[in-house]
């Protein structure tokens, strides 16, 4: 079963930041500077964490995974609110993992 996962990262080195960004692009929707919303199975989340683990400097960088809940129709709309520009979710099922 897929679940929504918000992934946010704070990477201290620009070169590592770019590597993390490129890795994340294959797993979710880029919604803000260092924030992605992903639809992941447990296996995909483990794979993503493994790839990120290889890039990070563990004393300086941080990647945070926030589990929002299972992927169901319109559920994300109910969990995300914004001030300013409205968040319009993409169909993440079309991403190739």
ABEGO torsion letter per residue (X at the ends): XBBBBBBBBBBABAAAAAAAAAAAAAABBBABAABBBBBBBAAAAAAAAAAAAAABBAAABBBBBBBAEBBBBGAAAAABBBBEBBBBBBBAAABBX
